[in-house]
């Protein structure tokens, strides 16, 4: 989400006349800032999340550098921080954004705006960011004494429809947690472009992406190999095809829910440790893609030409079109990459078709609507009360909204540009490399429900994982997130593990590691496991494995809390407290 917001801010700033550089926080200090600091010739906007109070992976070096910055060392830097977090993790909510804001101030930097943040567990995230980004651009214009660009030319050239124009819109795919906005003015420019291919036309292309469900694993292998050859295997950190070796359901068929144990084959050279995460690139479910195709009047194999307008965008363009992510530096090999890809792939892997459109977008649709009755209805939906009751409450998608208001003109490029991109999902690895270094497993609960509009919803990532058969591929990679969530180096150190539901996954990895150590003759310290679920007959996942670990001495205590068995509800928190008192 931070990457998406950074690109939206970049597009808005370019539209106001600023030259913009977008990149990760670590790249910000490795490039223009370096050891001397952040740029002082413009403003720096930091958009960041946090992980258990720690910085994101691409901000670890920045966090260390900023923590060591001397008072006054960043004098002349003007900045603004926007934090993205989830209040369900109350103890660490907005921890890193607050740290960045405080340390920048302590180092002498001046804030253009007070620290602002959103809670993704609440509605209105996109609208809150829109308001903040508008305020930031206005504050930057004022700080630099820049007169706002006249709107006449832009308004005269604007065609009515959904989303930004292709010749001046927001970049569709990129990766960023920081957007640096220098004071020098520059014309907005497109970094990526999606164009329909006329029937019978044979455009010159560099890559052809097929319409197969397996995401053209051969093409992925070829480009990954090219990147590894030039950059070195150790720097190739993009997504790779992970072959599904095993996929089995852990819950009874009549439980009304689904949780899958999925084992994947890792490519040569990819390593992990117990406690790491697996990053999976999701895909929209086929029903959402079909609905979008029907709205647009397109066949699944309707060809589109994707042109990456910059070297950095070349690799990212292929990544989005193919449903994978490759190193940005691969773009140096393929500037201006031209990718021929079918409509179903762009709609399946590039944008989040399940996203609820913002109030601002609904307002824009009303302005673009040529039918007075439909325009009036859209304006009612864009009001605070109408939006809550008719859009955000029922989780109405943009495709559903446009299907109701057919007079609003749209196209595939505009639809893709108006929606947020599909972001990777992270799953705790539930295995240990000591058991098999080329094999890892994840434990994934299926997100599935029916929206108030009657639309069956399946999670973009969990649905893909559950539906992928043995022998096919998922696209992903191992992520060693900034965390101390690891087993102690000394296996005799006593440990306590608590994991309700699929939160048991990393504990399974730890126990598998202890089992391998025990088999190798290591002495293990005491280990208690507290697990919580609904009932013994419904969702006591991995029961045989856990009881086997207890019998073998891998763990010395197994305490299971069933919230729906018996006359009173028992939760894992209470079980842990009682178990620890007994111990």
C-alpha positions as CSV (number, residue, x, y, z in Angstrom):
1,X,0.0,0.0,0.0
2,X,2.9,2.4,0.8
3,X,4.3,1.8,-2.7
4,X,1.0,2.5,-4.3
5,X,0.5,5.7,-2.2
6,X,4.0,6.8,-3.1
7,X,3.3,6.5,-6.8
8,X,0.0,8.4,-6.4
9,X,1.8,11.2,-4.6
10,X,4.5,11.3,-7.2
11,X,1.9,11.7,-10.0
12,X,0.1,14.4,-8.1
13,X,3.3,16.3,-7.4
14,X,4.4,16.0,-11.1
15,X,1.0,17.4,-12.1
16,X,1.7,20.4,-9.8
17,X,5.1,21.0,-11.6
18,X,7.6,19.2,-9.4
19,X,10.3,16.9,-10.5
20,X,9.9,13.7,-8.5
21,X,12.2,10.8,-7.5
22,X,10.6,7.7,-6.1
23,X,12.5,4.9,-4.3
24,X,12.9,2.9,-1.1
25,X,14.1,4.5,2.1
26,X,17.3,2.6,1.9
27,X,17.9,3.8,-1.6
28,X,17.2,7.4,-0.5
29,X,20.4,7.4,1.7
30,X,22.4,5.2,-0.6
31,X,21.8,7.6,-3.5
32,X,21.3,11.3,-3.2
33,X,21.5,11.5,0.5
34,X,24.4,9.1,1.3
35,X,26.2,9.5,4.5
36,X,25.8,13.3,4.3
37,X,22.0,13.2,4.7
38,X,18.8,13.6,2.8
39,X,18.5,16.2,0.0
40,X,18.0,19.8,1.1
41,X,17.0,21.2,-2.4
42,X,13.5,19.9,-2.1
43,X,11.2,18.0,0.2
44,X,11.2,14.4,1.3
45,X,7.9,12.6,1.8
46,X,8.1,9.4,3.7
47,X,5.3,6.8,3.4
48,X,6.0,3.8,5.5
49,X,4.5,0.9,7.5
50,X,6.0,-1.1,10.3
51,X,6.4,-4.8,11.2
52,X,6.1,-5.6,14.9
53,X,7.5,-2.1,15.5
54,X,10.5,-2.7,13.3
55,X,11.2,-0.9,10.0
56,X,10.2,-2.6,6.7
57,X,12.8,-4.6,4.9
58,X,13.7,-1.8,2.5
59,X,14.1,0.7,5.4
60,X,16.5,-1.2,7.7
61,X,19.6,0.7,6.7
62,X,17.7,4.0,6.7
63,X,16.5,3.3,10.2
64,X,20.0,2.6,11.4
65,X,21.4,5.7,9.7
66,X,18.7,8.0,11.0
67,X,19.1,6.7,14.5
68,X,22.8,7.7,14.4
69,X,22.2,11.1,12.9
70,X,23.7,13.9,14.9
71,X,21.6,16.9,16.1
72,X,21.5,19.5,13.3
73,X,22.9,17.1,10.7
74,X,19.6,17.3,8.7
75,X,19.1,21.0,8.9
76,X,17.6,22.3,5.7
77,X,15.7,19.1,5.0
78,X,11.9,19.6,4.7
79,X,9.9,16.5,5.1
80,X,6.5,14.9,5.8
81,X,5.7,11.4,7.2
82,X,2.6,9.4,6.4
83,X,2.2,6.1,8.3
84,X,0.2,3.1,7.3
85,X,-0.6,0.6,10.1
86,X,-3.2,-1.7,11.6
87,X,-4.6,-1.0,15.1
88,X,-5.1,-4.7,15.7
89,X,-1.4,-4.7,16.6
90,X,-1.9,-2.0,19.3
91,X,1.4,-2.3,21.0
92,X,3.4,-1.4,17.8
93,X,0.8,0.6,15.9
94,X,2.6,3.3,13.8
95,X,5.8,2.7,15.8
96,X,8.2,3.2,12.9
97,X,6.5,6.2,11.3
98,X,6.5,7.9,14.7
99,X,10.2,7.0,15.1
100,X,11.1,8.5,11.7
101,X,9.2,11.7,12.4
102,X,10.8,12.1,15.8
103,X,14.3,11.3,14.6
104,X,14.1,13.7,11.6
105,X,13.0,16.5,13.9
106,X,15.8,15.7,16.4
107,X,18.3,15.8,13.5
108,X,17.2,19.3,12.6
109,X,14.8,18.6,9.7
110,X,11.7,20.8,9.4
111,X,8.2,19.2,8.9
112,X,6.1,20.6,6.2
113,X,3.1,18.8,7.8
114,X,2.5,17.1,11.2
115,X,2.8,13.4,11.2
116,X,-0.3,11.8,9.7
117,X,-1.4,8.2,9.6
118,X,-4.1,5.8,8.6
119,X,-5.5,2.6,10.1
120,X,-6.1,-0.1,7.5
121,X,-8.5,-1.8,9.9
122,X,-10.9,1.1,9.4
123,X,-12.7,2.5,6.4
124,X,-11.7,5.6,4.5
125,X,-7.9,4.9,4.1
126,X,-7.7,6.0,0.5
127,X,-9.7,9.2,1.1
128,X,-7.5,10.1,4.1
129,X,-4.4,9.6,2.0
130,X,-5.9,11.8,-0.8
131,X,-6.6,14.6,1.6
132,X,-3.1,14.3,3.1
133,X,-1.4,14.3,-0.3
134,X,-3.4,17.3,-1.5
135,X,-2.3,19.1,1.7
136,X,1.4,18.1,1.2
137,X,1.5,19.3,-2.4
138,X,-0.1,22.6,-1.3
139,X,2.4,23.0,1.5
140,X,5.4,22.2,-0.8
141,X,4.2,24.8,-3.3
142,X,3.9,27.4,-0.5
143,X,7.3,26.5,1.0
144,X,9.1,26.8,-2.3
145,X,7.2,29.9,-3.4
146,X,5.9,28.1,-6.5
147,X,2.7,29.3,-8.2
148,X,0.3,26.4,-8.9
149,X,0.3,25.3,-12.5
150,X,-2.6,26.6,-14.5
151,X,-5.3,24.0,-14.9
152,X,-6.6,25.2,-18.2
153,X,-4.4,23.0,-20.5
154,X,-4.9,19.9,-18.4
155,X,-8.6,20.4,-18.1
156,X,-8.9,21.1,-21.9
157,X,-7.1,17.8,-22.7
158,X,-9.0,15.6,-20.2
159,X,-11.3,13.0,-21.7
160,X,-14.1,11.8,-19.6
161,X,-13.7,8.4,-18.1
162,X,-12.3,6.4,-15.3
163,X,-8.8,7.0,-13.9
164,X,-5.8,9.1,-15.1
165,X,-4.9,9.6,-18.7
166,X,-2.3,7.3,-20.2
167,X,-0.2,10.3,-21.3
168,X,0.0,11.9,-17.8
169,X,-1.3,9.4,-15.3
170,X,0.2,7.8,-12.3
171,X,2.8,5.1,-12.9
172,X,1.0,1.8,-12.5
173,X,3.8,-0.4,-11.1
174,X,6.8,0.6,-9.0
175,X,8.2,0.0,-5.5
176,X,8.7,2.8,-3.1
177,X,8.5,3.8,0.5
178,X,9.8,7.4,0.1
179,X,9.1,10.0,-2.5
180,X,11.6,12.9,-2.8
181,X,10.1,16.0,-4.3
182,X,12.8,18.4,-5.5
183,X,11.8,22.0,-6.0
184,X,12.7,22.1,-9.8
185,X,9.6,22.0,-12.0
186,X,9.3,19.3,-14.7
187,X,6.6,18.1,-17.1
188,X,4.6,15.1,-16.0
189,X,5.6,12.1,-18.0
190,X,4.3,8.6,-18.4
191,X,6.5,5.7,-17.2
192,X,4.2,2.9,-18.4
193,X,1.6,2.7,-21.1
194,X,-1.1,0.1,-21.9
195,X,-2.5,0.2,-25.4
196,X,-5.0,-2.0,-27.3
197,X,-3.6,-3.8,-30.3
198,X,-5.7,-3.3,-33.5
199,X,-7.0,-6.5,-35.1
200,X,-4.5,-7.9,-37.6
201,X,-1.7,-5.6,-36.3
202,X,1.7,-7.1,-35.6
203,X,3.5,-4.7,-33.3
204,X,7.2,-5.1,-32.6
205,X,7.5,-6.6,-29.1
206,X,10.2,-7.8,-26.8
207,X,8.2,-10.3,-24.7
208,X,5.0,-12.2,-25.3
209,X,3.1,-13.4,-22.3
210,X,0.6,-16.2,-22.8
211,X,-2.8,-16.7,-21.4
212,X,-1.9,-19.9,-19.5
213,X,-2.8,-20.3,-15.9
214,X,0.7,-21.4,-15.0
215,X,2.0,-17.9,-15.7
216,X,4.5,-19.0,-18.3
217,X,7.0,-20.5,-15.9
218,X,9.6,-21.0,-18.7
219,X,9.6,-17.2,-19.3
220,X,10.0,-16.6,-15.6
221,X,13.0,-19.0,-15.5
222,X,14.6,-17.4,-18.5
223,X,14.4,-13.8,-17.2
224,X,15.4,-14.9,-13.7
225,X,18.5,-16.7,-15.1
226,X,19.4,-13.5,-17.1
227,X,19.2,-11.4,-14.0
228,X,21.3,-13.8,-12.0
229,X,23.9,-13.9,-14.7
230,X,24.3,-10.2,-14.7
231,X,23.6,-9.3,-11.1
232,X,24.8,-12.4,-9.3
233,X,22.5,-14.9,-7.7
234,X,22.8,-13.2,-4.3
235,X,21.3,-10.0,-5.5
236,X,18.4,-11.6,-7.4
237,X,15.6,-11.1,-4.9
238,X,12.5,-11.1,-7.1
239,X,9.8,-13.6,-7.3
240,X,10.3,-17.1,-8.6
241,X,8.1,-20.0,-9.7
242,X,7.6,-22.3,-6.6
243,X,6.3,-25.7,-7.6
244,X,3.4,-27.1,-5.5
245,X,4.5,-30.4,-4.2
246,X,1.7,-31.1,-1.8
247,X,-1.7,-29.4,-1.0
248,X,-4.1,-30.9,1.5
249,X,-7.0,-29.6,3.5
250,X,-6.6,-29.6,7.3
251,X,-10.3,-29.1,8.2
252,X,-13.3,-31.4,7.7
253,X,-15.3,-30.8,4.5
254,X,-18.4,-29.9,6.6
255,X,-16.7,-27.3,8.8
256,X,-17.7,-24.4,6.6
257,X,-14.1,-23.2,6.5
258,X,-10.9,-24.2,4.7
259,X,-7.3,-24.3,5.8
260,X,-4.6,-25.8,3.6
261,X,-1.2,-27.2,4.2
262,X,0.8,-26.4,1.1
263,X,4.4,-27.6,0.5
264,X,6.5,-25.9,-2.2
265,X,9.8,-26.6,-3.9
266,X,12.3,-23.8,-3.6
267,X,14.6,-23.0,-6.5
268,X,18.3,-23.7,-6.2
269,X,20.0,-21.1,-4.1
270,X,16.9,-19.9,-2.2
271,X,17.4,-20.5,1.5
272,X,15.3,-19.8,4.6
273,X,15.3,-20.2,8.4
274,X,12.5,-21.3,10.7
275,X,10.5,-18.2,11.5
276,X,10.9,-16.6,8.0
277,X,8.0,-15.6,5.8
278,X,7.0,-16.6,2.3
279,X,6.0,-13.8,0.0
280,X,3.3,-14.9,-2.5
281,X,2.1,-12.8,-5.5
282,X,-1.7,-13.0,-5.6
283,X,-4.2,-13.0,-8.5
284,X,-7.7,-11.9,-8.8
285,X,-10.2,-14.7,-8.8
286,X,-11.5,-15.8,-12.2
287,X,-15.1,-14.5,-11.4
288,X,-13.7,-10.9,-10.9
289,X,-11.7,-11.0,-14.1
290,X,-14.7,-12.3,-16.0
291,X,-16.9,-9.5,-14.7
292,X,-14.3,-6.9,-15.7
293,X,-14.0,-8.4,-19.2
294,X,-17.8,-8.3,-19.6
295,X,-17.9,-4.7,-18.4
296,X,-15.2,-3.7,-20.9
297,X,-16.6,-5.9,-23.7
298,X,-13.3,-7.8,-24.1
299,X,-12.4,-11.4,-24.8
300,X,-9.8,-12.9,-22.4
301,X,-7.2,-13.1,-25.1
302,X,-7.7,-9.6,-26.4
303,X,-4.1,-8.4,-26.9
304,X,-2.7,-5.2,-25.3
305,X,0.8,-3.7,-25.7
306,X,2.5,-2.7,-22.4
307,X,5.4,-0.3,-22.9
308,X,7.7,0.5,-20.1
309,X,8.9,4.1,-20.6
310,X,12.0,4.0,-18.4
311,X,14.8,1.5,-17.6
312,X,13.6,1.0,-14.1
313,X,10.0,0.5,-15.3
314,X,11.0,-2.1,-17.8
315,X,11.6,-4.9,-15.4
316,X,8.7,-3.8,-13.3
317,X,6.4,-3.7,-16.3
318,X,7.2,-7.3,-17.2
319,X,6.8,-8.2,-13.6
320,X,3.3,-6.8,-13.3
321,X,2.2,-8.2,-16.7
322,X,3.5,-11.6,-16.0
323,X,2.4,-11.7,-12.3
324,X,5.9,-11.7,-10.9
325,X,8.5,-9.3,-9.6
326,X,12.1,-9.1,-10.7
327,X,15.0,-6.9,-9.6
328,X,14.6,-3.3,-10.8
329,X,18.2,-3.3,-12.2
330,X,17.1,-5.9,-14.7
331,X,15.5,-3.0,-16.5
332,X,19.0,-1.7,-17.4
333,X,19.1,-4.7,-19.8
334,X,15.7,-3.9,-21.3
335,X,15.0,-0.2,-21.6
336,X,11.6,0.6,-23.2
337,X,10.5,-3.1,-22.9
338,X,7.5,-3.8,-25.0
339,X,5.3,-6.6,-23.7
340,X,2.4,-8.2,-25.5
341,X,-0.1,-9.6,-23.0
342,X,-3.8,-10.6,-23.0
343,X,-6.4,-8.6,-21.2
344,X,-7.1,-11.5,-18.8
345,X,-3.4,-11.4,-17.5
346,X,-3.5,-7.6,-17.0
347,X,-6.8,-7.8,-15.1
348,X,-5.8,-11.0,-13.3
349,X,-2.4,-9.9,-11.9
350,X,-2.0,-6.2,-12.1
351,X,-4.8,-4.4,-10.2
352,X,-6.9,-5.3,-7.2
353,X,-10.4,-5.8,-8.7
354,X,-11.9,-6.4,-5.2
355,X,-10.8,-3.0,-3.9
356,X,-13.6,-0.6,-2.9
357,X,-13.4,2.7,-4.8
358,X,-12.8,5.8,-2.8
359,X,-15.3,8.6,-2.3
360,X,-13.0,10.8,-4.4
361,X,-13.1,8.3,-7.3
362,X,-16.9,8.1,-7.0
363,X,-17.1,11.9,-7.3
364,X,-14.9,11.8,-10.4
365,X,-17.2,9.2,-11.9
366,X,-20.1,11.5,-11.3
367,X,-18.3,14.3,-13.0
368,X,-17.4,12.1,-15.9
369,X,-20.9,10.7,-16.3
370,X,-22.8,12.1,-19.4
371,X,-26.2,10.8,-18.2
372,X,-27.8,13.3,-15.9
373,X,-29.9,10.8,-13.8
374,X,-26.9,8.5,-13.4
375,X,-24.7,11.4,-12.6
376,X,-27.1,12.5,-9.9
377,X,-27.2,9.0,-8.4
378,X,-23.4,8.9,-8.4
379,X,-23.2,12.2,-6.6
380,X,-25.5,10.8,-3.9
381,X,-23.2,7.8,-3.5
382,X,-20.3,10.2,-3.2
383,X,-21.8,11.9,-0.2
384,X,-20.7,10.8,3.2
385,X,-23.9,9.0,4.1
386,X,-24.4,7.6,0.6
387,X,-20.9,6.3,0.3
388,X,-21.1,4.5,3.7
389,X,-24.4,2.9,2.9
390,X,-24.0,2.2,-0.8
391,X,-20.3,1.7,-1.4
392,X,-18.0,1.0,1.5
393,X,-20.6,-0.8,3.7
394,X,-21.6,-3.4,1.0
395,X,-17.9,-3.5,-0.2
396,X,-18.9,-2.5,-3.7
397,X,-16.1,-3.0,-6.3
398,X,-15.4,-0.5,-9.0
399,X,-16.5,-3.0,-11.7
400,X,-19.8,-3.5,-9.8
401,X,-20.3,0.3,-9.6
402,X,-19.5,0.8,-13.3
403,X,-21.8,-2.1,-14.3
404,X,-24.7,-0.2,-12.6
405,X,-23.7,3.0,-14.3
406,X,-23.0,2.0,-17.9
407,X,-23.0,5.5,-19.2
408,X,-19.6,6.2,-17.6
409,X,-17.0,5.6,-20.3
410,X,-14.0,3.4,-19.4
411,X,-11.3,1.3,-20.9
412,X,-8.9,-1.4,-19.6
413,X,-6.0,1.0,-19.2
414,X,-8.2,3.5,-17.3
415,X,-9.7,0.8,-15.1
416,X,-6.2,-0.6,-14.2
417,X,-4.9,2.9,-13.5
418,X,-7.9,3.7,-11.2
419,X,-7.4,0.7,-9.0
420,X,-4.6,-0.1,-6.5
421,X,-2.1,-2.7,-7.6
422,X,-2.2,-6.2,-6.1
423,X,0.3,-6.3,-3.3
424,X,2.2,-9.4,-2.2
425,X,1.0,-11.4,0.8
426,X,3.2,-12.8,3.5
427,X,2.8,-16.1,5.2
428,X,4.7,-17.6,8.1
429,X,6.7,-20.6,6.9
430,X,5.6,-23.7,8.9
431,X,8.7,-25.9,8.2
432,X,12.4,-26.0,8.9
433,X,15.2,-26.3,6.4
434,X,16.8,-28.8,8.7
435,X,14.1,-31.2,7.5
436,X,14.6,-30.4,3.8
437,X,16.4,-27.3,2.6
438,X,14.6,-27.3,-0.8
439,X,11.1,-27.7,0.6
440,X,9.1,-25.3,2.6
441,X,5.4,-25.3,3.7
442,X,2.8,-22.7,4.6
443,X,-0.5,-23.0,6.4
444,X,-3.1,-20.8,4.8
445,X,-6.7,-20.1,5.9
446,X,-9.0,-19.4,3.0
447,X,-10.6,-15.9,3.1
448,X,-14.1,-16.5,1.7
449,X,-17.4,-14.7,2.3
450,X,-20.4,-13.3,0.5
451,X,-20.6,-9.5,0.3
452,X,-23.8,-7.6,1.1
453,X,-24.2,-7.2,-2.7
454,X,-24.3,-11.0,-3.1
455,X,-20.9,-11.3,-4.6
456,X,-18.9,-14.3,-3.5
457,X,-15.5,-13.1,-2.4
458,X,-12.3,-15.1,-2.2
459,X,-9.0,-13.8,-1.0
460,X,-6.7,-12.9,-3.9
461,X,-3.8,-14.8,-2.4
462,X,-5.5,-17.4,-0.2
463,X,-7.9,-18.3,-3.0
464,X,-5.0,-18.7,-5.5
465,X,-3.1,-20.9,-3.0
466,X,-6.1,-23.1,-2.3
467,X,-6.9,-23.6,-6.0
468,X,-3.4,-24.3,-7.3
469,X,-3.1,-28.0,-7.9
470,X,0.0,-30.1,-7.3
471,X,2.5,-29.7,-10.1
472,X,1.6,-26.1,-10.9
473,X,3.4,-23.0,-9.7
474,X,2.9,-20.1,-7.3
475,X,5.1,-17.1,-7.7
476,X,6.9,-15.9,-4.6
477,X,10.1,-15.8,-2.6
478,X,11.4,-16.1,0.9
479,X,11.4,-12.9,3.0
480,X,13.6,-12.5,6.0
481,X,11.7,-9.7,7.6
482,X,13.2,-7.4,10.2
483,X,12.4,-9.5,13.3
484,X,13.9,-11.3,16.2
485,X,11.2,-14.0,15.9
486,X,13.7,-16.9,15.8
487,X,14.6,-19.9,18.0
488,X,17.3,-19.3,20.5
489,X,20.8,-20.3,19.2
490,X,21.2,-22.4,22.2
491,X,18.7,-25.3,21.9
492,X,18.7,-25.9,25.6
493,X,17.1,-22.5,26.2
494,X,13.6,-22.9,27.6
495,X,10.9,-21.6,25.2
496,X,7.1,-20.9,25.3
497,X,5.1,-20.9,22.1
498,X,1.6,-19.5,21.7
499,X,-0.3,-19.8,18.5
500,X,-4.1,-19.7,17.9
501,X,-5.5,-21.0,14.6
502,X,-3.1,-20.6,11.6
503,X,-0.9,-18.6,14.0
504,X,0.4,-22.1,14.8
505,X,2.3,-22.1,11.5
506,X,5.7,-20.7,12.6
507,X,5.6,-22.8,15.8
508,X,5.3,-25.8,13.5
509,X,8.5,-24.7,11.9
510,X,10.2,-24.3,15.2
511,X,9.1,-27.7,16.3
512,X,10.2,-29.3,13.1
513,X,13.6,-27.7,13.7
514,X,13.8,-29.0,17.2
515,X,12.8,-32.5,16.0
516,X,15.7,-32.5,13.5
517,X,18.1,-31.3,16.2
518,X,16.9,-34.0,18.6
519,X,17.4,-36.6,15.9
520,X,20.9,-35.4,15.4
521,X,21.7,-35.9,19.0
522,X,21.3,-32.4,20.4
523,X,20.0,-31.8,23.9
524,X,16.8,-29.7,24.0
525,X,15.6,-27.5,26.7
526,X,11.9,-27.5,27.9
527,X,9.4,-26.2,25.4
528,X,5.7,-25.5,26.1
529,X,3.1,-25.1,23.3
530,X,-0.2,-23.3,23.8
531,X,-2.6,-23.7,20.9
532,X,-6.2,-22.4,20.6
533,X,-9.0,-23.4,18.2
534,X,-12.8,-23.8,18.2
535,X,-13.2,-27.5,18.9
536,X,-11.3,-30.8,18.8
537,X,-13.5,-32.1,16.0
538,X,-13.5,-29.0,13.8
539,X,-10.2,-27.2,13.6
540,X,-7.6,-28.9,15.8
541,X,-5.0,-28.7,12.9
542,X,-1.9,-30.9,13.0
543,X,-3.2,-32.8,15.9
544,X,-1.3,-36.0,15.1
545,X,1.9,-34.1,14.5
546,X,1.7,-32.1,17.8
547,X,0.9,-35.2,19.8
548,X,3.8,-36.9,18.1
549,X,6.2,-34.1,19.0
550,X,5.0,-34.4,22.6
551,X,5.6,-38.1,22.7
552,X,9.1,-37.7,21.1
553,X,10.2,-35.0,23.6
554,X,10.3,-32.3,21.0
555,X,8.0,-30.3,23.2
556,X,7.5,-31.0,26.9
557,X,4.0,-29.6,27.3
558,X,1.0,-29.3,25.0
559,X,-1.9,-27.2,26.1
560,X,-4.9,-26.8,23.8
561,X,-7.8,-24.4,24.4
562,X,-11.2,-25.1,22.7
563,X,-13.4,-22.1,22.7
564,X,-16.6,-23.9,21.7
565,X,-16.2,-27.3,23.4
566,X,-17.8,-27.6,26.9
567,X,-20.1,-25.3,28.8
568,X,-17.7,-22.3,28.9
569,X,-15.4,-20.8,26.3
570,X,-11.7,-21.4,26.9
571,X,-9.2,-19.2,25.0
572,X,-5.5,-19.7,24.5
573,X,-4.7,-16.7,26.6
574,X,-6.4,-18.2,29.7
575,X,-4.9,-21.6,28.9
576,X,-1.4,-20.0,28.7
577,X,-1.9,-18.2,32.0
578,X,-3.1,-21.3,33.8
579,X,-0.5,-23.5,32.2
580,X,2.3,-21.2,33.2
581,X,1.1,-21.0,36.8
582,X,1.0,-24.8,37.0
583,X,4.5,-25.0,35.6
